[in-house]
Amino acid sequence: MTRFSRCRRGSAILLFVFLFPLFTCMLSMAWDVGRLYAAKVACRHALNLAVRAAAAEIDPYALADPSGPRMVVVPARARASFDEVLGANYTPMRGRLIDGDYRVVFFYVVNYPDDAKRVGSLSAPFSYYTGDRTVTLAQPSVAAKIAVPVGLGPFGRLATGLGTVEVEVHSAAAPEVRL
């Protein structure tokens, strides 16, 4: 063997010793990002179902009014339907993907001005902020935002100093009537 090949003898072990921790950290970070993304998508699906169910709680008398049918979302029934559907779709995720109960950040029911006074809801058009966006509801509709706790892996805990982080999801829907 030449002198040059003898000098490189332990280089593979040194390379492994330096790169393996880096590879492990990157793999752990990818795991945490994937978990956060999966939690956000799953919660968004559950929230979409709940908001659509809430928006479907329309007043049948206002819809059948002979002087002028109108869409009116009933706030109390909408909130009850929202809570029931969100709870039913959120429970299977708890413990596997989500680390605790959701928190409702806001829940808005919006109706046209005349109906809003009568049923006790916000009147359209109604604007609110979520993150860096402004959302305007110009017709009877329901909007909600929830925050859910998601547990982090070892690298995420080390990097953030937190065991869990909150992921927020937002959705809005208007009633649908098919004739």
N, C-alpha and C positions, 0 to 999 in steps of 0.2 A: 504494500500500500504506500501511496505517496504521502508526503507530509500534509498536503492540502486536504486530502480526504480524512485524515485522522483529526484534523482541527474541526471538522463539521460534524463530528460524531454525535453530540448531544443536542443538535439544533432542532430536531423534530420534537423532542421532549420539551424543550424550552418554548417552542412555538405553541405546542399544545397547552402548556401551563399558562401562557399569557392569553391565548385566544379562547380557551374553554369557558372561563368566567364571563368574558364578553359575549360569547354565543349564548350562554345560559341567561344572562340578563336580557338580551334582545328577545329571546324566546319567551321569557316571562312577561316582558312588556307587550309583545304581540298577543299573548294570552289575555292580558288585562284589557287591551284595546278591543279585542274581539268579544270579550265578555260584556264590556260596556255597550258596544254596538248591538249585540244580540239582545241585551236587556232593553235598549231604547226601541228597537224594532218591535219586540214582543209587547212592550207597554203601549206603543203607538197603535198597534192593532187592537188591543183591549180598549184603549181610549176611544178609537174611532167607532167601535161597536157601541160603546156606552153613549157617546155624543149623538150618534144616529138614532139610538133608541129614545134618548131624551127629546130629540127634535121631532120624533114621531108622535109625541103626546100633544096633539092638537085638539082644540075645542070643537067638538062635532056640531054644536049649535051655531057657532060663528061660521063654520064651513057650509052649513045648510041654511044660512040666513037668506030669505027670499029677497030682501032689499039690497043685498050685495054680499055674496060669499067672500069670506076673508080667512086667511091662515092666521091662527092665533095659537102660540105655544103656551100651554098652561104651566107656570113655573113650579108649583108644588109637585104636580105629577111628573114633570120633566126631571126634577131633582131625584125623586124617588126611583124613577126608571133608570136614571144615570147610575145611582148608587148600587142598585140591584145588578145591573148588567156588568158594571166595572168590577164589582166584588166577585161575581161568578167567573169572570174571565181572568182576574188577577190572581185568585187563590191558587190555581195550579202552578204558577210560576214561583210562588213564595217558597224559599228554602233551596230551590235548585238554581235559580237565576237571580232572584231578588232576595235581599236580606232584610225583610221587614215589611211593614205596611206602607201603603202609598199615602201621600198627603195632597189634598186638593189645594192647589195654589189659587185658582179662581174657577168660578162656574157662572157664566152669564147666560141669561135668557133675554132675547131681544125680540120685540114686536113693533108693529107700526104705532105711532104716537097715540092715537085714540084708544087702541086696544091695550097699550102698555099701561096707561093710567087705570084702566078697568081691572086688569089682572095683576098689577103690581110688578111689572118687569121694566127693564130698560127700554128706551125707545130708539127706533132706527132712524137715521143711520147712527151707529155707535162705533167708535174707534177705540182701540186699546193697543198697548205695546207688549210684545213678547220678544225678548232678546233685542235684536237690532232692527226689528221689523214693526211696522204699523199695520194692523189688520182692521179693516172697516167692514162691519156687517150692515148691509143696506136693506135687508129683508128679514122677516121673522126667522130666527135661527138660534142655535145654541153653540156656545164656545166654552172650552174647558182646558185647563192645564194642570197636570199632576207632576209631583216629584216623587221618585222612588229611590230607595237606597240600594246600592250595588256594592258587594264586597270586592275588595282588591286582593290580588295574589301577593306573594312575598316581595317581589320587586316593586310593585305599586305601593305597598305599605312603606317600604324603605324610601322610595322616591318622594312620596307625598307626606308621610308621617301620619296618614289616616288609614283606618281599617276599611271604611266604606266611603263612597262618594254618592252624591245625589245626582240623578239623571232626570232632566225635565223634558216632558213631551207635551205638545199642544195640538188641539184639533178643533175644528168648527164644522158644523153641518146645518143645513136647512131642511125643513120638512119636505117630503116627497109625496105627492098625491098622483096616483095613476088612475085615469078614467077609462 
